[in-house]
Amino acid sequence: MPPAPHQRPRALRTLASALPIVLAATLAALTATAEPARAIPRHYLLETAGSSVGYEADFGKDKIVGTIPVSMANLTLDFASLANCRVQVVLDAAAATANFPFAAQALRGPLVLDTARHPDIRFVSTAVHPKGDGALIDGNITIRGVTRPITLDAALYRQRGTAKGSLDRLQIRLKGTIQRDAFNADGWSSMVGNDVRIDIIADIREQG
Amino acid sequence: MPLRNGPREFGAISRAIHWLMAVGILGTSVLGIVILRLTPSLSNIWLYGLHKTIGIVLLAAVLLRLLWHWASPTPAPLDSHGAGRARLARRAHWVLYALMIAIPLIGWAGSAATGIDVIVFGRWTLPPLVPASATAAKGLMALHHWLALAMLGLVAVHVAGALSRRDGTLRRMILGRPSPENPNPTSR
């Protein structure tokens, strides 16, 4: 279940007004309007200002919601072949926030993310498959030093204010669920649910 | 009503601290048990802060109490049950004092070990007593829990002992005055 609209980070709210682009079908349309010579793998880097990760976990009958800043995103997108796409995202877990201070400290503390010893959360893709208007990205996520496979739902958007057909500045959204006990991040399990739903929004700009 | 303790009676300050701490200890113990069984939500998360605040106030109160008893020594126990029981009662009291100091300190340290601040009255953040550590957090919180249960058991024995005595000990702790039937405290 996604966070309530009033609880979503700014990037999520602005996303609703962004123009959706597809990784599979829509990328083809994008590339049709771009120069043919550019239909090769393109490298993108993060624009931190509009990028964040929303997360949500059950807390009794309520939810703990918050954000984790994206500290690095490195993407290679091949608009002609999903198989050539690569996604790498690093989150600044030590700067994670929550909707109340107790939860933020518990999240960063040694019983959950243990950010003093593991300040980053890392995702590295291993394969990309088409799915409807978007894609599924298989990869490995590393949380508190434990790496597990994960599949994220992906969608690609053109950033607001960019010209139709432009591929210079995009926004990628990655959604998935992790079971925190698989990463030994199972502290406060009597209070907080095991499933953590994550929603990564990353503004990216084509490299140089 | 004298504030200071006398050779045969408890002064108002000792009695006030005793009864306020009794209410606080029972209250925060019940609260501790309740929040362990509670389904957490944003509407009751403040209870955790309340538990910590009462615990820190009780820690301050027991230190103040010891200081006050140093400045104004308490009267000796009434001599009605023999030396053996008096010695047992004295030891039980010292264990109670040790627990009243240890339990909030261990709770404070346990909270610090989880990485969560102890904030008193929602305003003052206490410094962490130990660095954040999963092992320490689990051990300290378990110790806090079991020592609190042990203290509740000892408090029950303490209450039973006070109620079973017919020498006016309870009356002296309530009213301060020595029992007319047994006005002579034992020697320490």
Interface residues (C-beta under 8 A of the other chain):
Chain A: F59 G60 K61 D62 N99 F100 P101 F102 Q105 A106 R108 G109 P110 L111 D114 A116 G187 M191 V192
Chain B: T39 P40 S41 L42 S43 I45 Y48 G49 A113 T114 G115 I116 D117 A132 S133 A134 A137
